Amino acid sequence: MQLKVKLLKGGREEVVEVKDGSVSVLELKTVLQGLFQIPAGEQSLVMRGKALLDSSNLDSYGVKDGTKLFLTHKTHTGATPTSETTPTATEEHMETGERVVLTVKLLQGGAEKQVEVASEEVTVGEVKRLVEAECGVPAHLQSLVVEGRALEDSHRLRDYGIKSGDKLFLAQRSPPSPSSSSSHPHPPSSWTRRSEFFDRMQTYLTRHFTEEQAVLIVSKMEQQLRRQVYEVNLDSIEALAATILLKMY
């Protein structure tokens, strides 16, 4: 059984042959000691972000022919792992070729593009930069939506359960107006007077309640609706708009 072992620091890679999966991790380290000149006791073998225990055999970790392992050098006991000594999930995905392919559909026009990223650890912001190159939509004007939910730039694909083969919907925002000075929309001036809707609502309610009760109900309803609209922000409007568009396609 042949394994690929890559020394994380420096990038050197060797092919190692072992009998089978019954070989222990410690036995493998002994073989690697001769190849990399690193004492077995100072080696750390990593697979899928998990350090392999010396007493376990390769089968217990699902190691098979062609598997790639990462080798790090522990300079002294108790050292705190760093980005230089521990492979990230993204590095492992890139090395093993387990890349993530996503389909991005532009809501305005319906065009679809495929975007390939290194792993599910990639952030939404990074995906947007790739989408910009594919679709020509500036990253800062993009809103990526999955299941009616707008994705935040700082979150990773994994945070949303996005995996290879999934479809994302792309809504393009309009460039901000130079005159925009607030993230909250201003209520129209027509709202300062009683709307026909509430007048009709009060008329209807008087069929089932006293006039005094109908006035009170409509007044409370009007206050609550206005407060909800006044407090809404552009992000909420954007997510709602994207959800409506999704139902149209």
C-alpha positions in Angstrom: 0.0 0.0 0.0 1.5 3.3 -1.1 0.9 6.6 0.8 1.8 10.2 0.0 3.3 12.1 2.9 3.9 15.8 2.6 6.1 17.8 5.0 4.0 20.9 5.6 6.9 23.2 6.2 8.9 23.3 3.0 6.4 21.3 0.9 8.6 18.2 0.4 6.6 15.2 -0.6 7.5 11.5 -0.6 5.7 8.3 -1.5 5.9 5.7 1.3 5.1 2.0 0.9 3.7 0.0 3.9 2.5 -3.6 4.1 -1.2 -2.8 4.7 -3.7 -0.9 7.0 -2.7 -3.0 10.0 0.6 -1.0 10.3 0.6 1.3 13.3 1.1 5.0 13.1 4.3 4.6 15.1 5.6 2.1 12.6 4.9 4.5 9.8 6.7 7.3 11.7 9.8 5.0 12.0 9.8 4.6 8.2 9.4 8.4 7.8 12.3 9.0 10.2 14.7 7.7 7.6 13.2 9.7 4.7 12.7 13.1 6.4 15.4 12.9 9.1 12.9 13.8 11.7 12.9 11.6 14.9 9.6 9.6 15.2 9.0 11.2 18.6 9.0 14.6 17.0 6.6 13.8 14.2 2.9 14.6 14.0 0.9 13.0 11.2 -2.3 14.7 10.3 -5.2 13.5 8.2 -8.4 15.6 7.7 -7.3 18.0 10.4 -6.9 15.2 13.0 -3.5 14.1 14.5 -3.0 10.4 14.3 -2.2 8.5 17.5 0.9 6.3 17.6 -0.9 3.3 19.1 -3.6 3.2 16.4 -3.3 1.5 13.1 -3.9 3.0 9.7 -7.1 1.1 9.1 -8.7 2.8 12.1 -8.4 6.2 10.4 -9.6 4.9 7.0 -6.2 5.3 5.4 -6.0 3.4 2.1 -3.8 3.2 -0.9 -3.1 6.6 -2.3 -4.1 8.5 0.8 -2.2 11.8 1.5 -1.0 12.5 5.0 0.6 15.7 6.3 3.8 15.6 8.4 4.7 18.3 10.8 7.8 18.6 13.0 7.2 19.1 16.7 10.3 21.1 17.8 9.7 20.5 21.5 7.1 18.9 23.8 4.1 21.0 24.6 4.6 23.4 21.7 1.4 25.2 20.7 0.4 24.4 17.1 0.6 27.3 14.7 -0.4 27.9 11.1 3.1 26.9 10.1 2.9 23.5 11.8 -0.7 22.6 11.4 -2.5 22.2 8.0 -5.8 24.1 7.6 -8.8 22.4 6.2 -8.5 24.6 3.1 -4.9 23.4 2.5 -5.9 19.8 2.8 -8.8 20.2 0.4 -6.5 21.9 -2.1 -3.8 19.2 -1.8 -6.2 16.3 -2.1 -8.2 17.9 -5.0 -11.5 17.8 -3.1 -12.6 21.2 -4.5 -16.2 22.6 -4.3 -18.1 23.5 -7.4 -21.1 25.8 -7.0 -23.7 26.9 -9.5 -24.6 30.6 -9.4 -27.8 31.8 -11.0 -28.2 35.5 -11.8 -31.8 36.4 -10.9 -31.9 39.3 -13.4 -31.6 37.5 -16.7 -31.4 33.9 -15.4 -27.9 33.2 -16.6 -26.0 30.5 -14.7 -22.3 30.2 -14.1 -20.2 27.6 -12.3 -17.7 28.7 -9.7 -15.0 26.5 -8.2 -13.5 27.1 -4.7 -10.9 25.4 -2.6 -13.3 24.1 0.1 -16.3 24.8 2.3 -14.0 26.9 4.5 -13.9 29.7 1.9 -15.8 32.8 2.9 -18.8 34.3 1.1 -16.6 37.4 0.4 -14.1 35.2 -1.4 -16.9 33.6 -3.5 -18.2 37.0 -4.4 -14.8 37.9 -5.9 -14.8 34.8 -8.0 -18.4 35.5 -9.1 -17.3 39.1 -10.1 -14.8 37.6 -12.5 -17.3 35.1 -13.9 -20.4 37.3 -14.1 -19.1 40.9 -14.2 -21.1 41.9 -11.1 -19.0 43.9 -8.7 -18.6 42.0 -5.4 -19.9 45.0 -3.3 -23.1 45.0 -5.4 -23.8 41.3 -5.0 -26.3 39.6 -2.7 -25.9 35.8 -2.6 -29.0 34.0 -1.5 -29.6 30.4 -0.4 -33.1 29.2 0.6 -34.3 32.8 0.9 -31.4 33.8 3.2 -28.8 36.5 2.2 -25.3 35.3 3.0 -22.9 37.5 5.0 -19.4 38.1 3.5 -17.5 37.2 6.7 -19.2 33.7 7.1 -17.9 30.5 5.5 -19.8 28.3 3.2 -19.7 25.6 5.9 -21.6 27.9 8.2 -24.6 27.8 5.9 -24.2 24.0 5.1 -23.3 24.8 1.5 -21.5 21.9 -0.3 -20.3 21.0 -3.8 -23.1 20.9 -6.3 -25.3 23.5 -4.5 -27.0 26.4 -6.3 -26.7 30.0 -5.1 -28.9 32.8 -6.4 -27.3 36.1 -7.2 -29.2 39.4 -6.9 -27.5 42.5 -8.0 -28.0 45.6 -5.9 -28.3 49.1 -7.4 -25.3 51.4 -6.7 -25.9 53.5 -3.7 -27.3 57.0 -4.4 -24.9 59.9 -3.6 -27.8 61.5 -1.7 -28.3 58.5 0.6 -27.4 59.5 4.1 -29.1 56.9 6.2 -29.4 53.1 6.2 -33.1 53.4 7.1 -35.7 54.4 4.5 -37.8 57.5 5.3 -41.5 57.0 5.5 -43.4 58.7 2.7 -45.0 62.0 3.6 -48.5 60.6 2.7 -48.2 58.4 5.8 -48.6 61.5 8.0 -52.3 61.4 7.2 -54.7 58.5 7.8 -54.7 56.2 4.9 -57.8 54.8 3.1 -56.8 51.3 4.2 -57.2 52.1 7.9 -60.5 53.9 7.3 -61.9 50.9 5.5 -60.6 48.6 8.2 -62.4 50.6 10.9 -65.6 50.5 8.9 -65.4 46.8 8.6 -64.6 46.3 12.3 -67.7 48.3 13.4 -69.8 45.4 12.1 -68.4 43.1 14.8 -67.3 45.6 17.5 -68.5 48.8 19.0 -67.3 52.0 17.3 -65.1 52.7 20.3 -63.5 49.3 20.1 -63.0 49.5 16.4 -61.2 52.8 16.7 -58.9 51.4 19.4 -58.1 48.3 17.4 -57.2 50.2 14.3 -55.2 52.8 16.2 -53.1 50.0 17.8 -52.7 48.2 14.5 -51.6 51.4 12.7 -49.0 52.1 15.4 -47.6 48.6 15.2 -47.4 48.5 11.4 -45.8 51.9 11.2 -43.2 51.1 13.9 -42.3 47.9 12.0 -41.8 49.7 8.7 -39.9 52.6 10.3 -37.5 50.2 12.0 -36.8 48.0 9.0 -33.2 48.3 7.5 -32.0 47.8 4.0 -30.5 44.4 4.7 -34.0 43.1 5.7 -35.5 44.7 2.6 -32.8 43.1 0.4 -33.4 39.6 1.9 -37.2 40.0 1.4 -36.7 41.1 -2.2 -34.4 38.2 -3.0 -36.9 35.8 -1.5 -39.7 37.2 -3.7 -37.5 36.9 -6.7 -36.6 33.3 -5.9 -40.3 32.4 -6.0 -40.6 33.9 -9.5 -37.9 31.7 -11.0 
